[in-house]
């Protein structure tokens, strides 16, 4: 399940601990829209239980955007226990999986 969040809820989710995968998007971003079903599908997989998945509108949530150093869209980031593990401007499902694996092993 993917949760749509604003700056305030983003901070709460990041700081509660555990692994959090974030997709930053903008309403005008076509690649963001194309990636959304993939991001949602990954979030629903059995092995992703216990990982929080968030959607953040990068244009409306500046604090969340700055926290990951978003420089292009779509942008994926993975946090663990409040710390940014990795972030990248990409819409590749396999890269999302690699970032989550990296967080799980750290």
Secondary structure in CASP SS format (residue, H / E / C, confidence):
PFRMAT SS
TARGET T0000
AUTHOR 0000-0000-0000
METHOD secondary structure of the structure
MODEL  1
X C 1.00
X E 1.00
X E 1.00
X E 1.00
X E 1.00
X C 1.00
X H 1.00
X H 1.00
X H 1.00
X H 1.00
X H 1.00
X H 1.00
X H 1.00
X H 1.00
X H 1.00
X C 1.00
X C 1.00
X C 1.00
X E 1.00
X E 1.00
X E 1.00
X E 1.00
X E 1.00
X E 1.00
X E 1.00
X C 1.00
X C 1.00
X C 1.00
X C 1.00
X H 1.00
X H 1.00
X H 1.00
X H 1.00
X H 1.00
X H 1.00
X H 1.00
X H 1.00
X H 1.00
X H 1.00
X H 1.00
X H 1.00
X H 1.00
X H 1.00
X C 1.00
X C 1.00
X H 1.00
X H 1.00
X H 1.00
X C 1.00
X C 1.00
X C 1.00
X E 1.00
X E 1.00
X E 1.00
X E 1.00
X E 1.00
X E 1.00
X C 1.00
X C 1.00
X C 1.00
X C 1.00
X H 1.00
X H 1.00
X H 1.00
X H 1.00
X H 1.00
X H 1.00
X H 1.00
X C 1.00
X C 1.00
X C 1.00
X C 1.00
X C 1.00
X C 1.00
X E 1.00
X E 1.00
X E 1.00
X E 1.00
X E 1.00
X E 1.00
X C 1.00
X C 1.00
X E 1.00
X E 1.00
X E 1.00
X E 1.00
X E 1.00
X E 1.00
X C 1.00
X C 1.00
X C 1.00
X C 1.00
X H 1.00
X H 1.00
X H 1.00
X H 1.00
X H 1.00
X H 1.00
X H 1.00
X H 1.00
X H 1.00
X H 1.00
X H 1.00
X H 1.00
X H 1.00
X C 1.00
END
